[in-house]
Amino acid sequence: MDEELETPRILTRFKSETGEVTGSLLDLPINITVDKLQLICNALLEQDENTPYVFFVNDNEIKGTLGSVIDGEKGGTEQVVDIVYQQQAVFKVRAVTRCTSSIPGHAEAVISVSFSPNGRHLASGSGDTTVRFWDVDTQTPHHTCKGHKNWVLCIAWSPNGARLASGCKSGEILIWDPDTGKQCGQALRGHRQWITSLCWEPFHRNPECRRLASSSKDGDIRIWDAVLGQSLFILTSHTKCVTCIRWGGSGLLYSSSQDRTIKVWRTSDGVMCRTLEGHAHWVNTLALSTDYVLRIGSCDPIQMNTSGKLSPSEVLERYNELHPSSEERLVSGSDDFTLFLWQPESSKKPIARMTGHQQLVNDVKFSPDTRIIASASFDKSIKLWDGRTGKFLAALRGHVQAVYQIAWSADSRLLVSGSADSTLKVWNMETKKIEVDLPGHADEVYAVDWSADGQRVASGGKDKVLKLWQN
């Protein structure tokens, strides 16, 4: 009893990530553990006591006791300590550890790989001019789609998983049915040079999944009706190659270019809203904080309902839940070795300029829970940044050549990277270290994707082989 009386205590209050205070002031002993904080937090929020949270005081994670992050505090009632809680994914994705299939078939380098929103289909695009669909259950080739006359440079799934768009070096876009491998309608023609990026309108904005945006080396962006095969808008303002496009959840389209700018467009009428400037060289890549929830569209890959599909109202509800009132954030990566974090719906001014890479930034991705940004660079490293502030968190080192592409696990606890050194590496976000080293490719790994259900990783590259990895 005496020992309990001697334990210093401190006034605390629980706060959400967005700053809302939960419950009233609590007088807690500083030796209280994370497990006890978990119980208190779930009780305050009236949730299942097993819902997992992580807790922070002044950006320092509480890993042992509350006292471990309160430097020199004597406790008492004169000071209030804010404990910020962040919910973690209830499910846990296991790290992939082995290659379960090496599937030949492509006659040239595999340039892009992408799982469908529900993780049941896998598509790849290659320099051999074909798009291929693969059966992830039997891990065998499913369909070979011929129609392009030049290298297939990019692919994109519609958010209902019913169609795949592919763009090639000749400037043509084709739409495919993954179940039959047949081409849907006519080729979408209009771009004068090769296609650099494709993205579909989010499901909650149009459940029919008809509208598709494309960008090209010709400097234009086009919005298409993929069913009618017609170009609805041509967005022209960039003066050089458009490198990447993202269709946001609020109806805005974002485009990056070699003209060093990022432009924000209204997709209802094609009007340009604003130009984001700051990069000193080509802008290579963009990512939205909403990318994961938009990618899975009408699917619920973790907890499938009977049909495996959600209704439009359920999708909108999930989008709002995972993306509360705060605006979606955009991150850009450039040849100038920097990243910028933006709030592009309302401001031209960046939230942060993120420096530290020694060579060009090749790929950026928000974690599904939006809390971390990962950036891959030709400097052989991956860097982690705070998804809200842009603050540097850690550098992941282990690759011995350029890192080309990265992909998050659905629970945000793991990250996989593909590199010119012919390996994939799985990184643990808790330890910030390599969890698993995955050699096996005979040459550079250009493309990597983690299925939204967390079950598999796919990779492809210069050796023309598609590999599937599981735990």
Protein Blocks (a to p, Z undefined) as FASTA:
>chain_A
ZZmmmpccdddddddfkopaehjdddddfkbcfklmmmmmmmmnopafklccdddeehia
cfkbmklmmghiagjjkbccddddddddfbdcdddfbdfbdcehiabdcfbdcddfkopa
ccdddfkopacdddfklopafbdcdfbfbdcfbdcddfklpaccdddfkopacdddfkno
paehjaddhifbdcfbdcdddfklomnomaccdddfkopacdddfknopafbdcdfbfbd
cfbdcddfkopacdddfkopacdddfknopafbdcdhiabdcfbdcdfklmmmmnmmacf
klccfkopacfklmmmmmmmmmgfbdcddddddfkopacdddfklpcbdfbdcehiabdc
fbdcddfklpaccdddfkopacdddfklopafbdcdhbabdcfbdcddfklpaccdddfk
opacdddfklopafbdcehiabdcfbdcddfklmaccdddfkopacdddZZ
